[in-house]
Amino acid sequence: MARTSKIITISLPPEVADEIDRVASDENRTRSELVREAFREYVTYGRWRRIRRWGDETAREFNIHTEADVDRILHEGK
């Protein structure tokens, strides 16, 4: 039967590896569970950061500084 996961090897400074072990133990989880969740959070954070950057660029383009500016733009089209 084929594996349902892929094994990867990474190098970490000993203090980071020890902290992973401490947190995993405190939360009654495996290292793998902890690192998987950390990676998912990292990816999610990156996506939100890109969305935020797009929002900031759009706000600059349309001279939006406040919620009142958003309301003004929305009502200009009517």
Buried (B, 14 or more C-beta within 10 A) or exposed (E): EEEEEEEEEEEEEEEEEEEBEEEBEEEEBEEEEBBEEEEEEEEEEEEEEEEEEEEEEEEEEEEBEEEEEEEEEEEEEE
